[in-house]
Amino acid sequence: MFRKLRNWRVRRIVARHPIPEPLWQDALARCAPGRRLGASDQANLRVLATLFLREKSIEPVQGLELDDADRVLLAAHACVPILKLGIDWFDGWHSVIVYPDAFVPHRTQVDEAGVVHRTSTPMAGEAWGRGPVILSWADVLNAGKRPGHNVVIHEMAHKLDLQNGAANGFPPLHRGMDQRVWTQVFSGAWEHLRQARHQGIPIPIDPYGLENPAEFFAVVSEQFFEAPAMLREHLPEVYRQLEQFYRQHPY
Ligand SMILES: [Zn+2]
């Protein structure tokens, strides 16, 4: 019954608020992970992007203006990770705040010694538990320009990770996936890369992924969709876990 109601609602939204063909083609042209999909997956991505644009509020700030084409592009990137999971995986939050460029979060942090710091590092994106996703539009437009980078996918990966509580690199796994294997694979790869970096050996992912397990999951998720061949070559076990989690085979 719920499913029927839901399907009816989805059909109604798609019928009433379709993404115009030129805007969709423009978005695909600028979204490599979407462009690589087959026709039926692209059609599903378009439905998800339509729902995303209805359910989320995209809020440009600091004088930034986003037109319909920009919003469709953002939605297309955002829905790549949930293509086989469904829009429900984005439940529990509402807004996407978009800055023109890298932004400096205005907040203070207390370190282990109890010292309060004002953070002052410019950021490309941020995602909070039940709060908004925050993005830098300049970085959104740079998706794929550095191999494996996609700030929208990165922040959405954090949102999926947050679905079962803390951002810790451990999203809710599907039935049939083994939690111990996930933990072993991710912590093993993370530790291995940390040691390599410590010894000055170049590593095949953005070093930001070594900050903590949550960032590692977000960084390898970006790479899974943006540069899958590279991830599969260098971190095949991580790649396989992500294939099972996202239920996609981008390479
Ligand atoms: Zn992050």
Residues whose N, C-alpha, C, O or C-beta is under 5 A from the ligand:
A	BS01	ZN	E215 A218
